[in-house]
Protein backbone atom coordinates (compact mmCIF):
# COMPACT_ATOMS: atom_id res chain seq x y z
CA UNK A 1 0.00 0.00 0.00
CA UNK A 2 1.10 3.55 -0.71
CA UNK A 3 -0.05 6.67 1.08
CA UNK A 4 -0.28 10.13 -0.46
CA UNK A 5 -0.37 13.23 1.73
CA UNK A 6 -2.75 16.06 0.80
CA UNK A 7 -1.30 19.42 1.81
CA UNK A 8 -3.09 22.70 2.44
CA UNK A 9 -2.18 24.69 -0.71
CA UNK A 10 -1.08 28.31 -0.86
CA UNK A 11 -3.71 30.29 -2.75
CA UNK A 12 -2.17 33.73 -2.93
CA UNK A 13 0.61 36.10 -2.03
CA UNK A 14 1.06 36.55 1.71
CA UNK A 15 -1.49 33.79 2.40
CA UNK A 16 -0.22 31.67 5.29
CA UNK A 17 -3.40 29.82 6.25
CA UNK A 18 -6.82 28.81 4.96
CA UNK A 19 -10.12 27.76 6.50
CA UNK A 20 -11.65 24.39 5.73
CA UNK A 21 -15.22 25.24 4.75
CA UNK A 22 -16.53 21.79 3.94
CA UNK A 23 -15.21 18.27 3.45
CA UNK A 24 -16.73 16.70 0.36
CA UNK A 25 -15.53 13.19 1.24
CA UNK A 26 -15.39 11.00 4.31
CA UNK A 27 -12.84 8.53 5.57
CA UNK A 28 -13.24 5.32 3.58
CA UNK A 29 -14.57 7.04 0.44
CA UNK A 30 -12.93 6.19 -2.84
CA UNK A 31 -11.91 9.16 -4.99
CA UNK A 32 -10.75 9.46 -8.56
CA UNK A 33 -7.98 11.77 -9.65
CA UNK A 34 -9.35 15.34 -9.91
CA UNK A 35 -12.37 14.56 -7.72
CA UNK A 36 -12.88 17.44 -5.30
CA UNK A 37 -11.93 16.66 -1.71
CA UNK A 38 -12.89 19.83 0.14
CA UNK A 39 -13.78 23.52 -0.10
CA UNK A 40 -11.38 26.00 1.47
CA UNK A 41 -11.41 29.77 1.78
CA UNK A 42 -8.96 32.60 2.36
CA UNK A 43 -9.49 36.34 2.31
CA UNK A 44 -8.64 36.25 -1.40
CA UNK A 45 -10.23 33.20 -2.94
CA UNK A 46 -12.73 30.43 -2.34
CA UNK A 47 -11.51 27.21 -3.91
CA UNK A 48 -12.29 23.53 -4.34
CA UNK A 49 -9.25 21.32 -3.76
CA UNK A 50 -9.10 18.29 -6.08
CA UNK A 51 -7.34 15.04 -5.38
CA UNK A 52 -4.10 14.65 -7.34
CA UNK A 53 -4.38 10.87 -7.09
CA UNK A 54 -6.97 8.11 -7.13
CA UNK A 55 -7.42 6.02 -4.01
CA UNK A 56 -9.25 5.66 -0.72
CA UNK A 57 -9.46 8.44 1.87
CA UNK A 58 -7.51 6.90 4.75
CA UNK A 59 -7.42 9.77 7.22
CA UNK A 60 -8.89 13.28 7.52
CA UNK A 61 -6.76 15.26 9.94
CA UNK A 62 -8.75 18.49 10.37
CA UNK A 63 -12.40 19.35 10.91
CA UNK A 64 -14.60 21.82 9.08
CA UNK A 65 -14.03 25.45 10.13
CA UNK A 66 -10.48 24.63 11.26
CA UNK A 67 -7.88 27.24 10.23
CA UNK A 68 -4.87 25.38 8.84
CA UNK A 69 -1.39 26.74 7.91
CA UNK A 70 -0.40 26.26 4.27
CA UNK A 71 1.79 23.23 3.66
CA UNK A 72 0.20 21.26 6.51
CA UNK A 73 -0.96 17.71 5.83
CA UNK A 74 -4.76 17.75 5.98
CA UNK A 75 -5.61 14.26 4.69
CA UNK A 76 -4.00 10.99 3.67
CA UNK A 77 -5.09 8.95 0.65
CA UNK A 78 -4.27 5.26 0.28
CA UNK A 79 -3.37 4.74 -3.37
CA UNK A 80 -3.15 0.95 -3.02
CA UNK A 81 -5.77 -1.59 -4.09
CA UNK A 82 -7.29 -1.99 -0.64
CA UNK A 83 -10.88 -0.93 -0.29
CA UNK A 84 -11.97 -2.01 -3.76
CA UNK A 85 -11.47 -0.56 -7.21
CA UNK A 86 -13.72 2.22 -8.47
CA UNK A 87 -16.21 1.67 -11.21
CA UNK A 88 -14.67 2.05 -14.65
CA UNK A 89 -16.31 4.89 -16.53
CA UNK A 90 -16.53 2.82 -19.71
CA UNK A 91 -18.20 -0.15 -18.05
CA UNK A 92 -21.82 -0.71 -18.99
CA UNK A 93 -24.17 -2.00 -16.26
CA UNK A 94 -25.40 -5.51 -16.89
CA UNK A 95 -22.66 -6.49 -19.34
CA UNK A 96 -20.25 -9.32 -18.47
CA UNK A 97 -17.18 -8.00 -16.63
CA UNK A 98 -18.76 -4.65 -15.74
CA UNK A 99 -18.18 -3.60 -12.13
CA UNK A 100 -21.50 -2.25 -10.85
CA UNK A 101 -20.46 -1.92 -7.20
CA UNK A 102 -19.79 1.81 -7.45
CA UNK A 103 -23.04 2.54 -9.23
CA UNK A 104 -25.02 0.39 -6.78
CA UNK A 105 -23.65 2.43 -3.88
CA UNK A 106 -24.54 5.65 -5.69
CA UNK A 107 -27.99 4.33 -6.50
CA UNK A 108 -28.79 3.27 -2.95
CA UNK A 109 -27.36 6.46 -1.47
CA UNK A 110 -29.32 8.76 -3.73
CA UNK A 111 -32.52 6.75 -3.39
CA UNK A 112 -32.23 6.79 0.41
CA UNK A 113 -31.92 10.55 0.33
CA UNK A 114 -35.08 10.80 -1.75
CA UNK A 115 -37.01 8.41 0.48
CA UNK A 116 -37.27 5.57 -2.09
CA UNK A 117 -36.35 1.93 -1.91
CA UNK A 118 -33.55 0.70 -4.16
CA UNK A 119 -35.93 -1.55 -6.08
CA UNK A 120 -38.07 1.43 -7.08
CA UNK A 121 -35.33 3.13 -9.12
CA UNK A 122 -33.14 2.37 -12.09
CA UNK A 123 -29.38 1.96 -11.68
CA UNK A 124 -27.00 4.81 -12.41
CA UNK A 125 -25.30 4.39 -15.77
CA UNK A 126 -22.30 6.69 -15.18
CA UNK A 127 -19.87 7.69 -12.46
CA UNK A 128 -20.68 10.54 -10.05
CA UNK A 129 -18.08 12.23 -7.85
CA UNK A 130 -18.55 12.39 -4.07
CA UNK A 131 -19.34 16.11 -4.32
CA UNK A 132 -22.09 15.58 -6.92
CA UNK A 133 -23.56 12.72 -4.86
CA UNK A 134 -23.53 14.88 -1.75
CA UNK A 135 -25.35 17.72 -3.50
CA UNK A 136 -27.87 15.25 -4.92
CA UNK A 137 -28.53 13.87 -1.44
CA UNK A 138 -29.02 17.32 0.01
CA UNK A 139 -31.42 18.39 -2.75
CA UNK A 140 -33.33 15.07 -2.88
CA UNK A 141 -32.38 14.47 -6.50
CA UNK A 142 -33.22 10.92 -7.56
CA UNK A 143 -31.05 8.72 -9.74
CA UNK A 144 -33.51 9.24 -12.59
CA UNK A 145 -33.16 13.01 -12.28
CA UNK A 146 -29.39 12.77 -11.99
CA UNK A 147 -29.21 10.65 -15.11
CA UNK A 148 -31.13 13.32 -17.04
CA UNK A 149 -28.61 16.08 -16.24
CA UNK A 150 -26.30 16.88 -19.13
CA UNK A 151 -22.69 16.71 -17.95
CA UNK A 152 -19.96 19.01 -19.19
CA UNK A 153 -17.07 16.90 -17.89
CA UNK A 154 -15.02 14.18 -19.53
CA UNK A 155 -17.20 11.41 -21.00
CA UNK A 156 -20.28 13.43 -20.07
CA UNK A 157 -19.51 13.36 -16.35
CA UNK A 158 -21.75 15.63 -14.29
CA UNK A 159 -19.70 18.33 -12.57
CA UNK A 160 -20.60 20.59 -9.66
CA UNK A 161 -21.60 23.46 -11.94
CA UNK A 162 -23.92 21.15 -13.92
CA UNK A 163 -25.90 19.96 -10.93
CA UNK A 164 -26.06 23.45 -9.39
CA UNK A 165 -27.39 24.84 -12.67
CA UNK A 166 -29.99 22.07 -12.75
CA UNK A 167 -31.05 22.89 -9.18
CA UNK A 168 -31.46 26.58 -10.00
CA UNK A 169 -33.50 25.77 -13.10
CA UNK A 170 -35.66 23.36 -11.10
CA UNK A 171 -36.27 26.01 -8.45
CA UNK A 172 -37.37 28.47 -11.11
CA UNK A 173 -39.75 25.97 -12.66
CA UNK A 174 -41.24 24.86 -9.35
CA UNK A 175 -41.52 28.37 -8.00
CA UNK A 176 -39.11 27.77 -5.12
CA UNK A 177 -36.90 30.76 -5.84
CA UNK A 178 -37.00 33.23 -2.96
CA UNK A 179 -38.90 36.25 -4.14
CA UNK A 180 -41.39 38.80 -2.88
CA UNK A 181 -44.13 37.01 -4.83
CA UNK A 182 -44.04 34.20 -2.22
CA UNK A 183 -45.13 36.51 0.55
CA UNK A 184 -48.84 36.30 1.44
CA UNK A 185 -50.91 38.95 -0.40
CA UNK A 186 -51.59 40.95 2.74
CA UNK A 187 -47.79 41.39 3.30
CA UNK A 188 -46.69 41.93 -0.28
CA UNK A 189 -46.82 45.70 -0.38
CA UNK A 190 -43.67 46.46 1.63
CA UNK A 191 -41.29 43.90 3.19
CA UNK A 192 -38.65 45.26 5.55
CA UNK A 193 -35.36 43.36 5.21
CA UNK A 194 -33.27 45.56 7.51
CA UNK A 195 -33.47 49.17 8.66
CA UNK A 196 -33.39 51.41 5.62
CA UNK A 197 -33.83 48.51 3.16
CA UNK A 198 -37.21 47.53 1.74
CA UNK A 199 -38.44 44.93 -0.75
CA UNK A 200 -41.55 45.63 -2.75
CA UNK A 201 -43.92 43.41 -4.70
CA UNK A 202 -42.14 41.67 -7.57
CA UNK A 203 -38.65 42.19 -6.17
CA UNK A 204 -36.49 39.06 -6.02
CA UNK A 205 -34.08 38.29 -3.19
CA UNK A 206 -30.88 36.59 -4.32
CA UNK A 207 -28.30 35.35 -1.84
CA UNK A 208 -24.69 36.19 -2.75
CA UNK A 209 -22.58 33.13 -3.48
CA UNK A 210 -19.35 32.74 -1.54
CA UNK A 211 -17.13 34.06 -4.34
CA UNK A 212 -19.16 37.25 -4.58
CA UNK A 213 -19.10 37.68 -0.79
CA UNK A 214 -15.32 37.28 -0.73
CA UNK A 215 -14.96 39.72 -3.62
CA UNK A 216 -17.15 42.25 -1.82
CA UNK A 217 -15.10 41.92 1.37
CA UNK A 218 -11.86 42.23 -0.60
CA UNK A 219 -13.02 45.42 -2.33
CA UNK A 220 -14.23 47.03 0.89
CA UNK A 221 -10.97 46.17 2.63
CA UNK A 222 -9.01 47.68 -0.25
CA UNK A 223 -10.86 50.98 -0.01
CA UNK A 224 -10.34 50.99 3.76
CA UNK A 225 -6.63 50.18 3.40
CA UNK A 226 -5.35 52.32 0.54
CA UNK A 227 -5.75 56.01 -0.23
CA UNK A 228 -7.24 55.65 -3.71
CA UNK A 229 -6.49 58.27 -6.36
CA UNK A 230 -6.99 57.90 -10.13
CA UNK A 231 -5.11 59.59 -12.97
CA UNK A 232 -6.40 59.44 -16.55
CA UNK A 233 -5.16 60.30 -20.00
CA UNK A 234 -6.14 59.71 -23.62
CA UNK A 235 -3.63 57.87 -25.80
CA UNK A 236 -3.42 57.78 -29.61
CA UNK A 237 -3.00 54.07 -30.36
CA UNK A 238 -3.30 54.32 -34.13
CA UNK A 239 0.11 52.62 -34.70
CA UNK A 240 -1.04 49.63 -32.61
CA UNK A 241 -4.32 49.36 -34.54
CA UNK A 242 -2.55 49.56 -37.91
CA UNK A 243 0.00 46.91 -36.87
CA UNK A 244 -2.61 44.51 -35.52
CA UNK A 245 -4.77 44.81 -38.63
CA UNK A 246 -1.71 43.99 -40.73
CA UNK A 247 -0.47 40.93 -38.82
CA UNK A 248 -3.61 39.42 -37.24
CA UNK A 249 -4.27 36.87 -40.02
CA UNK A 250 -0.64 35.78 -40.08
CA UNK A 251 -0.63 35.54 -36.29
CA UNK A 252 -3.78 33.38 -36.29
CA UNK A 253 -2.22 30.95 -38.79
CA UNK A 254 1.08 30.81 -36.92
CA UNK A 255 -0.15 30.65 -33.32
CA UNK A 256 -3.67 29.27 -33.72
CA UNK A 257 -5.38 32.02 -31.76
CA UNK A 258 -6.79 35.49 -32.25
CA UNK A 259 -4.47 38.43 -31.65
CA UNK A 260 -6.09 41.00 -29.36
CA UNK A 261 -4.77 44.38 -28.26
CA UNK A 262 -4.19 43.26 -24.67
CA UNK A 263 -0.74 41.65 -25.18
CA UNK A 264 0.55 44.90 -26.72
CA UNK A 265 -0.85 46.93 -23.81
CA UNK A 266 0.73 44.54 -21.29
CA UNK A 267 4.09 44.79 -23.03
CA UNK A 268 3.92 48.59 -22.62
CA UNK A 269 2.94 48.20 -18.96
CA UNK A 270 5.92 45.94 -18.30
CA UNK A 271 8.35 48.37 -19.95
CA UNK A 272 6.97 51.27 -17.92
CA UNK A 273 7.15 49.29 -14.65
CA UNK A 274 10.86 48.67 -15.23
CA UNK A 275 11.38 52.44 -15.33
CA UNK A 276 9.04 53.18 -12.39
CA UNK A 277 9.45 50.20 -10.02
CA UNK A 278 7.37 51.60 -7.14
CA UNK A 279 4.28 50.88 -9.25
CA UNK A 280 5.17 47.18 -8.81
CA UNK A 281 5.29 47.08 -5.02
CA UNK A 282 3.29 46.55 -1.85
CA UNK A 283 3.12 48.18 1.58
CA UNK A 284 3.97 46.48 4.86
CA UNK A 285 3.33 48.93 7.67
CA UNK A 286 5.95 51.63 7.27
CA UNK A 287 7.93 49.65 4.70
CA UNK A 288 7.68 49.52 0.91
CA UNK A 289 8.39 46.14 -0.68
CA UNK A 290 9.64 46.56 -4.25
CA UNK A 291 8.80 43.39 -6.14
CA UNK A 292 11.57 41.88 -8.21
CA UNK A 293 9.21 39.78 -10.32
CA UNK A 294 6.61 41.36 -12.57
CA UNK A 295 3.51 39.18 -12.23
CA UNK A 296 0.57 40.81 -13.96
CA UNK A 297 -2.99 40.01 -12.91
CA UNK A 298 -5.63 40.14 -15.64
CA UNK A 299 -9.21 40.68 -14.49
CA UNK A 300 -11.52 38.13 -16.13
CA UNK A 301 -15.32 38.32 -16.05
CA UNK A 302 -16.89 34.90 -15.47
CA UNK A 303 -20.15 33.57 -16.96
CA UNK A 304 -21.83 33.75 -13.53
CA UNK A 305 -21.02 37.51 -13.41
CA UNK A 306 -18.31 37.00 -10.80
CA UNK A 307 -14.76 38.22 -11.34
CA UNK A 308 -11.40 36.51 -10.94
CA UNK A 309 -7.84 37.72 -11.51
CA UNK A 310 -5.48 35.07 -12.92
CA UNK A 311 -1.80 36.05 -13.01
CA UNK A 312 0.75 36.08 -15.84
CA UNK A 313 3.95 35.07 -14.03
CA UNK A 314 7.19 36.81 -15.05
CA UNK A 315 5.43 38.82 -17.75
CA UNK A 316 8.67 40.64 -18.52
CA UNK A 317 10.13 37.38 -19.88
CA UNK A 318 7.42 37.00 -22.54
CA UNK A 319 7.12 38.60 -25.96
CA UNK A 320 3.79 39.55 -27.53
CA UNK A 321 3.18 36.00 -28.82
CA UNK A 322 3.97 34.52 -25.41
CA UNK A 323 1.73 37.03 -23.65
CA UNK A 324 -1.12 36.32 -26.08
CA UNK A 325 -0.87 32.57 -25.44
CA UNK A 326 -0.76 32.96 -21.67
CA UNK A 327 -3.70 35.38 -21.65
CA UNK A 328 -5.75 32.96 -23.75
CA UNK A 329 -4.85 30.02 -21.50
CA UNK A 330 -5.70 31.82 -18.27
CA UNK A 331 -8.95 33.31 -19.60
CA UNK A 332 -10.11 29.91 -20.87
CA UNK A 333 -9.20 28.20 -17.59
CA UNK A 334 -10.97 30.91 -15.60
CA UNK A 335 -14.21 30.63 -17.56
CA UNK A 336 -14.21 26.82 -17.38
CA UNK A 337 -13.37 26.80 -13.65
CA UNK A 338 -10.03 25.06 -14.25
CA UNK A 339 -7.61 27.59 -12.76
CA UNK A 340 -4.93 26.14 -10.53
CA UNK A 341 -4.06 27.78 -7.18
CA UNK A 342 -0.75 28.98 -8.65
CA UNK A 343 -2.65 30.68 -11.50
CA UNK A 344 -4.22 33.19 -9.10
CA UNK A 345 -1.36 33.81 -6.69
CA UNK A 346 1.57 36.22 -6.31
CA UNK A 347 0.28 39.05 -8.51
CA UNK A 348 2.23 42.32 -8.26
CA UNK A 349 0.16 44.59 -10.56
CA UNK A 350 -3.27 44.26 -12.17
CA UNK A 351 -4.76 45.28 -15.51
CA UNK A 352 -8.51 45.44 -16.05
CA UNK A 353 -9.80 45.84 -19.59
CA UNK A 354 -13.32 47.29 -19.46
CA UNK A 355 -12.86 48.34 -23.08
CA UNK A 356 -13.95 44.79 -23.89
CA UNK A 357 -17.47 45.92 -22.99
CA UNK A 358 -17.24 49.13 -25.06
CA UNK A 359 -16.75 51.20 -21.89
CA UNK A 360 -14.72 54.36 -22.33
CA UNK A 361 -13.21 55.03 -18.91
CA UNK A 362 -13.35 53.86 -15.31
CA UNK A 363 -11.78 54.06 -11.85
CA UNK A 364 -10.81 50.51 -10.80
CA UNK A 365 -10.18 49.48 -7.18
CA UNK A 366 -6.68 48.37 -6.17
CA UNK A 367 -6.21 44.62 -5.82
CA UNK A 368 -4.58 44.30 -2.39
CA UNK A 369 -1.78 44.00 -1.41
CA UNK A 370 -0.76 45.70 -4.65
CA UNK A 371 -0.50 49.49 -4.86
CA UNK A 372 -1.84 50.24 -8.34
CA UNK A 373 -4.18 48.98 -11.06
CA UNK A 374 -4.52 50.06 -14.69
CA UNK A 375 -7.89 50.40 -16.41
CA UNK A 376 -8.05 50.17 -20.20
CA UNK A 377 -10.94 51.73 -22.10
CA UNK A 378 -12.36 51.00 -25.53
CA UNK A 379 -10.61 52.19 -28.70
CA UNK A 380 -12.61 54.75 -30.70
CA UNK A 381 -12.05 56.67 -33.91
CA UNK A 382 -11.84 60.41 -33.21
CA UNK A 383 -10.84 63.56 -35.08
CA UNK A 384 -7.49 64.86 -33.85
CA UNK A 385 -5.19 67.75 -34.64
CA UNK A 386 -1.81 66.58 -36.00
CA UNK A 387 1.26 68.73 -36.41
CA UNK A 388 2.98 68.33 -39.79
CA UNK A 389 5.81 70.22 -41.56
CA UNK A 390 3.12 71.86 -43.68
CA UNK A 391 1.08 72.91 -40.65
CA UNK A 392 -1.66 71.50 -38.47
CA UNK A 393 -4.18 69.09 -39.97
CA UNK A 394 -7.25 67.29 -38.69
CA UNK A 395 -7.14 63.51 -39.11
CA UNK A 396 -9.08 60.44 -37.95
CA UNK A 397 -7.12 58.65 -35.21
CA UNK A 398 -7.72 55.65 -32.95
CA UNK A 399 -7.82 56.81 -29.35
CA UNK A 400 -8.42 55.28 -25.93
CA UNK A 401 -8.39 56.28 -22.27
CA UNK A 402 -6.00 54.80 -19.72
CA UNK A 403 -6.78 55.20 -16.02
CA UNK A 404 -4.37 54.39 -13.21
CA UNK A 405 -5.70 54.00 -9.69
CA UNK A 406 -2.86 54.09 -7.16
CA UNK A 407 -2.19 54.09 -3.42
CA UNK A 408 -1.45 57.68 -2.47
CA UNK A 409 0.27 56.53 0.73
CA UNK A 410 3.42 55.78 -1.27
CA UNK A 411 2.75 57.01 -4.83
CA UNK A 412 2.21 60.70 -5.49
CA UNK A 413 0.47 62.25 -8.47
CA UNK A 414 3.69 63.19 -10.26
CA UNK A 415 5.06 59.64 -10.13
CA UNK A 416 1.76 58.07 -11.16
CA UNK A 417 1.29 60.60 -13.94
CA UNK A 418 4.80 60.04 -15.29
CA UNK A 419 4.28 56.26 -15.29
CA UNK A 420 0.93 56.54 -17.07
CA UNK A 421 2.43 58.92 -19.61
CA UNK A 422 5.25 56.42 -20.24
CA UNK A 423 2.73 53.65 -21.01
CA UNK A 424 0.98 55.96 -23.47
CA UNK A 425 4.30 56.91 -25.06
CA UNK A 426 5.17 53.27 -25.71
CA UNK A 427 1.78 52.74 -27.37
CA UNK A 428 1.85 55.94 -29.40
CA UNK A 429 5.37 55.19 -30.66
CA UNK A 430 4.71 51.51 -31.34
CA UNK A 431 6.58 50.25 -34.42
CA UNK A 432 3.80 49.42 -36.88
CA UNK A 433 6.32 47.69 -39.15
CA UNK A 434 7.23 45.22 -36.41
CA UNK A 435 7.18 41.48 -37.24
CA UNK A 436 5.55 38.85 -35.08
N, C-alpha and C positions, 0 to 999 in steps of 0.2 A: 504494500500500500504506500501511496505517496500523498503527502499533505502539502497544500498550497495556502500560504498566508495572504489574506486580504488586508491591505493597509488603507488607512484613512488617507485619501489623496489630498494634495494641495490644489485648491481651486482658484487661487489668485495671489497677486503680489501682496505681501505682508500678512497673508492668511496663515495663522498658526494653529487653528483649531476649527472644528465644524461640529454641528449638532446633528445627531441621528434623529431624523423626523419619524421614519417608519421603516421597520423591517418588512420586506416583501416575501421573505422565506422564513422557514423555521428549521430548527435542527432536525436532520433526517431527510429533508427535502432534497430531491435530485434537481440539479440545475444544468442547463446547457450553457455553452460558451455564449456570452453576450446577453444572457438572461439577466434582468435587473435584480439585484440583491437587496438594495435599500435606497431610501431617499435621504439625502443630507442637505443641510442648508448652512450658508455662511451669510455675512452681511453683504456679500456681492452676488451670490448666485445660488440657485436652488437646483440640485442636480440628482439624477438617478445614477447609481453606481452599478455598472454591469459586472458580471463575473468574467474574468479573463480565461477561465478554464471550465470544463465540464466535470461534474462530479457530485458528491453528496455533501451537504452542509454538515460538517462534523461538530463544530462548536461556534456559537455566537457569544462573543466576549463582552459586549456592551448592550445596555438596554436602550429603548426609545427615550428620547429627550436627554440622553447623556451627551455631554460636551467632550469631544475626544481630540487630543493633539494630532496634527497631521503626522503621518508616518507610523502611527501606532497600529498594531495588529488588531483588527476588529472582528475577524471571523477566520475560521479554518475550514478549507474544503478538502475532502478526501477524493483524490483523483483516481483511486484504484477501482477495482471492479466490484468491491463490496457494496451491498445495498441494492444490487440489481442494475441492469442497463436501462437507459431511457428508451422510450418508443422511437423507432426510426421514423423520420418524417415521411419516407417514401413507402412505408409499409401500408398495406390496405387491409382494413379489418375484415376478418372472415377468410382471407386467403391463407393457404398453407405457408407456415414460416413467419407469418406476421405476428409481432409482439403486441398484444392488445392490453397488456397490464396497465401501461401509462394512461391509455384512453379510458379504461374501466375506472381507474381512480378518479380521473377528471369527471367522468360521467356521474359517478356516485356522489362526488363532492358537490357538483353543481346542482344535481337533483335534490340533494338533502337541503341545500340552501333555499331551494324553491318550494320545499314542502312536498316533493313527489317521490314515489318509490322508484328504484332503479328500473323495474320492469315496465314502468309507464313511459319511458323515454327511449329514444334511439341513442346509439353509441356515437361518441364524437369521432369524426373521421380525420382530424388533424391535431397536431400538437398545440397546446396552449401553455404559455409561460406561467410561472407561479403568480406573477403580478396580475395577468389577465384573469386567471382563475379567481384570485382574491377579489378583484373588482366585480366579477360576475356573481360571486357569492353575496357580496354586500348589496348589490342591486337586484338580487333575485332574478338573474338572467338564466333561463333554462338552456340546456344543451342545444335544443332546437333553435332558439334565438341566436345563441353563440355561433352555431353553424351557418346562420344566414348573414352574418356580418362579413363584409368584404375586407380582407386583410391586405395591408400595404407592404408587409414584410416579405422576406424570402420565402418562396414557395406558397405565397398567399397567407403566410402566418399573420394572425391578428395581433397587432401591437397595441400598446397602451392608448395611443391617440385614436386608434380605430374604435375601440370599445367606448372610450369617453365621448367620441363624436356620436356614436350610436345612442348612448344614454341621453345626450342632450336632444337629439332628434326625437327620441321616444318621449321625453318630457314635454316637448313642444306639441307633439301629436296628442298626447293624453291630457294635456292641459295642466301638467304638474309644475310648470315653470312658475317661480314666485313672481307674482305681479299684483298690482293693485286691483285687477279685475277679480281676484279670488276673495277679496274682502266682502263681507255681507253688504247688501245694497245700502242699509242704513248707515254704514261706516265708510262708504266709498268716497264721500265728498272730499274730506281732508284727512290724511293719515300722518300723524306726527311720528317721525323716526327718531329725532333727537332735537333738542332745543335749537331753533333757528332753521331746521330742515323739515320740509313737508313733502309728502307724496300725494299727488292728486289722482283722480280717476284716469285709468289708462296708462299711468306710469308703470314701468317695469323695474324691479329691484334685481340687480345682478351683483352677486358676490365677486369680489376680486379674487383671481387665482393667486397662488403663492408667488409666482414670478412677478406679477404686477404689484403685489404688496411689497416685495423686496425692492423692486425698481422705485416705487414711490418713496420708500424709506431712504434709499440711496440718494435720490434727488434732493429730498428735504435736508438730509445730513450734509450734502454738498453745499447747499445754499447757506446753511448754518455755520459751515466750517470756513469757506473761502469768501473773500471780498470780491464778488463778481463784477467785472467791468468788461464791456465789449467795444472793440474797435472795428470799423468797417471801411472797406474801400471797393471801388469798381475797377476791375481789370479788363483790359482788351486782350482777349485770348484768340484773336483771329488766326495767328500763326499755328496754334494748336489745332484749331478746327480744320484749317487747310491741310495740315499734315495728316491728321486722322482720316479725312476724306480720301486722301491719296493712297494711304497704305492699308486701310481697313480690310479690303478684299484679300490682299496678299497675306496680311496677318492671319485672317481666318483660315486660309488654306494651309499656312505654315504651322500654326499653333492649334487649330481646331476649336477656337473660341472667338467670340466677338470682342473687338477692341473698343473699350469704353474710354471716356476721358479720365476716369479716376486714377489709373496708374500714372498718367502724366502729372496730375495734380499732386499725387503722393511723392513722386520723384522731386518735385519742386519743394515740397514740405521738408523732405529729408535734407536737401541741400541747404535750406534756410536754417534748419535746426543746427547743423554743423557750425554755422556762423554765429548763431545765438543760442548757446547750449542751455541757458536757464529755462528756455521754453520746455525743455525735455528734463524736467526735474520734479521733485516732490518736497514737501515740507514736513519736518519732524521737530515739532516744538519750535525752538529758536535756531534750528539748523536747516540748511538747504542741501538736499541730496541731489547732486548732478548725476544723471543716469548716463552710464557709458554706452549702453546698448540703446538703439533706437527701435522700439517695438511699437508699431502704430496700430491702435485700435480702429476698427471700421464699424460704425453703427449700422446694424442690419435690421430692417423691419421684418417681423415674422408674420406668417399667415394669420395667426390668432390675435394680431394687432399688438403683441408685446414687442419688446426691443431687446436685442443682445449685441454685445460688442466683441466679436472675435478679434484676435490680434495677429498682425503680420510680424513675426519675429525677425529681428535684424534686417529691417527694411532697407537699410543703407547698403546691404550686400547684394541687392537684387536690381536688375535693370528693368526696363518697362515691360518686357515680355515676362520676366519672372514675377513682377508685381501683379500683372494681369492674371497669371495662372493662380497665384496664391489668393488673390481676391475672389476669383471664381470658385476656388475650392472651399474657402471659408464660408462664402455666402450660400453655396449649395448645402454644405454640412449644417449650417445654422437653420435653414428653412426645412430641412428634413430631420432635424433633431438628432444629428449625428456628430455634433461637436465634441471633441475630447476635452478633458479638464485643462490640458496644456494649451488648447486653442483659445482660451478665454482668460489666460493669466499673464501677469507681468507686463501689461501695457504701460507705456511711458508717455504717450500722447495720443489723442483721439481725433479722428476726422468724421464728421457727419455730413452726408450729402443729401440735403433736402431738395436740391435741384432735380433729383430723380422724380419728384412729385410736382415739378413745374413751379416750385416755390422760389421766390426771388431772393429773400433775405431772412435771416433769423438770428436769435441770440441763444445759442445752445448752453446747457449747464455743464460745468466741469465734471469730468468723470474722476472722482477721488480714487487714489491720492495724487492724481496728476494735478498740474497747475494751469493747464490751458487746453482748449479744444477749438478746432477750426470748423466753421460751417461753410459749406459750398452751395451757392445758389444756382439757379438754372441759367443757361446760356441763351441770350436773346440778341437778335439783330437790332442795332440802333444806329441812328445817324451820329457821326462824330466829326469833330474838326481835326484835320490832319495838317501838320506843317510840312510843306514841301519847298524845294529851292525856288519854285515859281510863285510861292505864296500859300496861304491857307486854303484848304479845300474841304468840302463836306463829303464824307464817304460812309458807306454802310459797313459797320464793323460788328464783330461778335463780342459781346460784353457779358460779364457776370460779376456778382458781388461776392466778396470773401468777408467773413466776419469771424474775428478771433475773440473768444471770451477767455479771460485770464484772471489769475489770482493776484489781486492788487497788494496782497501782503508782501510779495517778493518781486512782482513785475510791475514796473511803472508804465505809464502811457507812452513814453518815448521809446522804451525798449520794445514794447508790444507793437507799436506803430512801425518801427523800423523792421521788425521781423516780418510783419504782414506785407509791408512794401517790398521786401526782398522776395517773398513768394510770388507776388504779382510781377516783379521784374523778371524772374525766371520764366514765367508763363508768357509774358509779353515779348520776350526775346528768344522764345523757343525756335530752334532751327527747323524750319518747315521742310528742309531738304534732307533731313536726317533719315537714315535707313533703319530698318527694324532688325 
